């Protein structure tokens, strides 16, 4: 499996496993209005976005490069070549981000 940067992964994923790289740093996050929300703020169960960098042979709905939504409590962390990744089962992924808006489009759907 190759990751989007073109570096070969040092492992071969098996079965329905998905290797993802978390987006941004965990902790503080910024609301769409620009307000910074500290990591200590109490919120309900919050899902996380990540980018798939490798998929096993039995994964049907995800390809490398997809943005996926998952529950951060259902994860296994792994370090490969000095980088941190999360290993998930395909069934632990709640959604894959849609590629709806083309670069030259207006973003309007009629």
N, C-alpha and C positions, 0 to 999 in steps of 0.2 A: 504494500500500500504506500502511496505517496501522499505527503501533505501538501497544502497549497503553496508552500514556499519552495517546493521542488526537492526537499531533502527526503531521502528514503528513511522510513521509520525503522528502528532497530529491532522491531518485533513484527510478527505476523498475527493479526487478530483472528480469533477462532469464533465459530458459530455465529451468534447474533450480537456480538460485542461491537460497541461504537466508542472510539477514542476521541475525546473532545478537548479543546483548549478554551478555558474560560475567557470571556470578554471583559476587558478592563480589570481593575483591582477590586477585590472584595472589600467591603466596608462602606465608606461614603459613596453616595450616589447623588446624581443631580436630577431634579424633577424637570419636566419639560418647560416649566415656567422659569427655570434658572435657579430655583431654591436648592441649596445643598442640604441633603438629608443625612445626618450622621449615622454611623454604623450602629450606635446604641439606641436609635429610635425604635420604639416598639411598633411593629406592624404585624399583620397576619402572616400566614404562611405564604412566602414569596418564592416564585419559581425563578430560575436563572437561565440566561441565554449563553450559549457557547457555540463554537464552530467545530464541526466534525472534521478531523484530520485523518481519520482512518476508519474503515468499516470491515467487519468480518464477512465471510462468503455467504452467510445466510441472511444478511440484512437486506430487506426488500424496499424500504421506503426512504432510505437516507443514503446520500453519496457524499464523498469528501468535498468539503467546501460549504455544505449546507449549514445554516444557522438553526440550532435546535433548542427547544425549551424543555427543561427538566427540573425535577425537585432536587435541590442541593443536599437534602438529607439522605437521599438514596444514591449515594455515589461512592466510588472507590478511587482514591487518588494514587497517582503513580508518577515517578520522576524518570524521564528518559533524556539522556544526553543533556542533563542540567536544566531541563524545562519541566514544569509541572503540567500534568494532564489529568483528566477525569475519565475513568472507564465506566461505561454504562451498558446495560442490555438495551436492545432496541425497544422492548416493551416499556422501559422506564422513560422513554422520550415521549413527552406529551404533544408536541407539535413541531413542524418544520416550517420556517418562515417562507412565505410566498414571495416569489419574484414577480410582483405585479406591475411595477412601474418600469418601463424601458427608459434608458438614459435620455432619449430625445422626445419623449412623450410629455404631454401636459399633466398627466396623472389623473385626468378625468375619464370616467367610464360612462358612455352613453348607450 
